[in-house]
């Protein structure tokens, strides 16, 4: 079972942003409407969350991912072109769609209000930057964070605890939670002005011997910005909001105790 302190409070206006699979997240609508800037940490080749968030809020978007760079796109183009030249026995329509992905990337990130920084989020250094440094230059705009940085989330937890008041909330993927339960519980306790408003298991991340997920997606919101529901005991996943990250496998129920 997951610790009781991880159980979300029930709030009004939860919505899903992004796809009904991996890459989609649940958050309160009031936060989306109030956000001036979305910071997306972890991009890969799926920016559907950022694209829909911007479309619904009109906010600026800045993404950080050091792995998506010109060398990455060159490798993909060469690989897919080789498959195309090899003939129909190796070329598939899925590869054809992937060859168009770079065009989609250029279309989304060519806007002046949408920026991709080829930097790792973690510590200040060569090729990387800390959350504290990022937020220090954003002082007049309200901010929402999406954090999916493959284990590096633990390295920015202290900065998240000390976020300035213009950070309205954040959604983050937590990895290897069986190894970090006490650390996560302490982190939640320190977030005095934030509340856990949603939790979902990533069914593609596996389970521990007790059947609990090893990877979860957790949403925090400023407590003052959400309206609490009288009914606090919901079952997770929530039908119509939560969808399996890996659609070919069943979603994972959450247990608290």
C-alpha positions in Angstrom: 0.0 0.0 0.0 1.0 3.6 -0.6 1.4 5.9 2.4 -1.8 7.7 3.5 -0.1 11.1 3.2 0.1 10.5 -0.6 -3.7 10.2 -0.9 -5.0 13.2 -3.0 -7.6 15.5 -1.6 -10.8 15.7 -3.6 -11.0 19.0 -5.6 -13.3 20.4 -8.2 -12.4 20.9 -11.8 -9.9 18.2 -12.5 -9.2 17.9 -16.2 -6.9 15.8 -18.4 -4.4 17.5 -20.6 -2.6 15.6 -23.3 -3.2 12.1 -24.7 -5.3 9.3 -23.2 -2.0 7.3 -22.7 1.5 8.1 -21.6 2.2 11.8 -21.8 -1.2 12.9 -20.5 -1.6 14.4 -17.0 -4.5 15.4 -14.7 -4.6 18.9 -13.1 -7.1 21.4 -11.8 -8.7 23.6 -14.5 -8.2 26.8 -12.4 -4.5 26.3 -12.5 -4.4 25.9 -16.3 -6.5 29.1 -16.8 -4.2 31.1 -14.5 -0.9 30.0 -15.9 1.2 32.5 -17.9 4.1 30.1 -18.5 4.4 26.3 -18.7 7.8 24.9 -17.9 8.2 21.4 -19.3 11.1 19.3 -18.0 11.5 16.2 -20.1 10.4 16.3 -23.7 11.5 13.3 -25.8 9.4 13.2 -29.0 6.0 13.8 -27.3 5.0 17.4 -26.7 1.2 16.8 -26.8 0.7 17.8 -23.2 2.6 21.1 -23.8 0.7 21.7 -27.1 -2.7 21.2 -25.6 -1.9 23.2 -22.4 -0.8 26.1 -24.5 -3.9 25.8 -26.8 -6.2 25.9 -23.8 -4.5 28.6 -21.8 -2.6 30.7 -24.3 0.5 30.6 -22.1 4.1 30.7 -23.1 6.0 27.4 -23.1 9.6 26.6 -22.3 10.8 23.1 -22.5 14.1 21.6 -21.2 15.6 18.4 -22.6 19.2 17.8 -23.4 18.6 14.5 -25.3 16.6 16.1 -28.1 19.2 17.9 -30.2 20.3 18.1 -33.9 22.3 14.9 -33.5 19.2 13.0 -32.3 17.2 14.1 -35.3 20.0 13.3 -37.7 20.2 9.7 -36.4 16.4 9.3 -36.6 16.3 10.6 -40.2 19.1 8.4 -41.3 17.6 5.3 -39.7 14.1 5.9 -41.1 15.5 6.8 -44.5 17.4 3.5 -44.6 14.2 1.7 -43.8 12.4 3.5 -46.7 15.2 2.7 -49.2 15.2 -1.0 -48.1 11.8 -1.4 -49.6 8.3 -2.4 -48.3 9.6 -5.4 -46.5 11.3 -3.1 -43.9 9.4 0.1 -44.3 6.1 0.6 -42.3 3.5 3.3 -42.1 4.5 3.9 -38.5 8.0 4.7 -39.7 6.6 7.1 -42.2 4.7 8.9 -39.5 7.9 9.1 -37.4 9.8 10.7 -40.3 7.2 13.5 -40.1 7.9 14.0 -36.4 10.8 16.4 -37.0 8.5 18.6 -39.1 5.9 18.6 -36.2 8.7 19.5 -33.8 9.9 22.4 -36.0 6.3 23.7 -36.4 5.6 23.7 -32.6 8.9 25.1 -31.5 9.3 27.7 -34.2 6.8 30.0 -32.5 8.4 32.9 -30.5 6.3 31.9 -27.4 7.5 28.3 -27.5 11.2 27.5 -26.7 13.2 24.4 -26.3 16.3 24.6 -24.2 18.8 21.8 -24.9 19.7 21.6 -21.2 19.4 19.0 -18.5 17.4 20.1 -15.4 19.2 19.2 -12.1 22.3 21.1 -11.0 23.9 24.2 -12.4 26.8 23.2 -14.6 28.0 22.6 -18.1 24.9 21.6 -20.1 22.6 21.6 -17.1 20.6 24.0 -15.0 18.9 24.0 -11.6 15.3 24.7 -11.0 16.3 27.5 -8.7 18.2 29.2 -11.5 15.3 28.8 -14.0 12.7 30.2 -11.7 14.9 33.1 -10.6 14.4 34.8 -14.0 10.7 34.3 -14.0 9.3 36.7 -11.4 6.2 38.4 -12.9 4.4 35.4 -14.5 2.4 32.6 -13.0 4.1 29.2 -13.6 3.0 25.6 -13.9 5.7 22.8 -14.1 5.6 19.5 -15.8 8.5 17.3 -14.6 9.4 14.0 -16.2 13.1 13.7 -16.0 13.7 10.0 -15.4 14.9 10.0 -11.8 16.4 13.5 -11.7 13.2 14.7 -10.0 14.9 13.7 -6.7 17.7 16.2 -7.3 15.3 19.1 -7.6 13.0 18.3 -4.7 14.6 20.9 -2.4 14.1 23.6 -5.0 10.5 22.5 -5.4 10.0 22.9 -1.6 11.3 26.5 -1.9 9.5 27.6 -5.0 8.4 31.2 -5.1 4.8 32.2 -4.9 4.3 32.5 -8.6 4.5 28.7 -9.0 0.9 27.6 -9.0 1.5 23.9 -9.1 3.3 21.0 -10.8 2.9 17.5 -12.0 5.8 15.1 -11.8 6.6 11.5 -12.5 8.3 9.8 -9.5 10.4 6.8 -10.4 11.5 3.8 -8.2 9.2 4.9 -5.4 9.8 1.6 -3.6 13.4 2.9 -2.9 12.3 6.5 -2.1 9.1 6.2 0.0 10.5 8.0 3.1 12.0 10.7 0.9 8.8 11.3 -1.0 6.7 11.3 2.2 9.1 13.9 3.8 8.9 16.0 0.6 5.1 16.0 0.6 5.1 17.0 4.3 7.5 20.0 3.6 5.2 21.3 0.8 3.1 23.2 3.3 1.3 25.5 0.8 0.7 22.7 -1.8 -1.8 19.8 -1.7 -1.7 16.5 -3.5 -4.7 16.7 -5.8 -4.2 13.7 -8.1 -2.2 10.5 -8.2 -1.9 7.9 -11.0 0.2 4.8 -11.4 2.3 4.4 -14.6 1.4 0.9 -15.4 4.4 0.7 -17.7 6.8 1.0 -14.8 6.1 -2.3 -13.1 5.1 -3.2 -9.6 6.7 -4.2 -6.3 6.1 -7.6 -4.7 3.0 -6.2 -3.0 1.5 -5.1 -6.3 2.0 -1.4 -5.8 3.4 0.7 -8.7 7.1 1.5 -9.0 6.3 4.7 -10.9 3.6 7.3 -10.2 2.4 10.6 -11.6 1.5 13.1 -8.9 -0.1 16.5 -9.2 0.4 19.3 -6.6 -1.6 22.6 -6.5 -1.5 25.6 -4.3 -4.1 24.8 -1.7 -5.5 28.3 -1.8 -6.3 28.0 -5.6 -8.5 24.8 -5.5 -12.0 24.2 -4.2 -12.1 21.1 -2.0 -14.9 18.6 -2.5 -16.9 17.3 0.6 -16.2 13.7 -0.6 -12.6 12.9 -0.1 -12.3 9.2 -0.6 -12.1 8.5 -4.4 -11.0 5.4 -6.1 -8.0 5.6 -8.3 -7.7 5.4 -11.3 -10.6 7.8 -12.0 -12.8 6.7 -14.9 -12.9 9.3 -17.7 -9.8 11.1 -16.4 -7.1 8.4 -15.9 -5.9 6.2 -18.7 -3.2 3.5 -18.8 0.2 4.8 -19.8 0.7 1.5 -21.7 -2.8 0.9 -23.3 -2.0 -2.7 -24.0 -1.9 -3.5 -20.2 -4.6 -2.9 -17.5 -4.3 0.3 -15.4 -3.2 -0.2 -11.8 -5.5 0.6 -8.9 -4.0 2.5 -6.0 -4.2 1.4 -2.3 -3.5 3.6 0.7 -2.8 2.5 4.2 
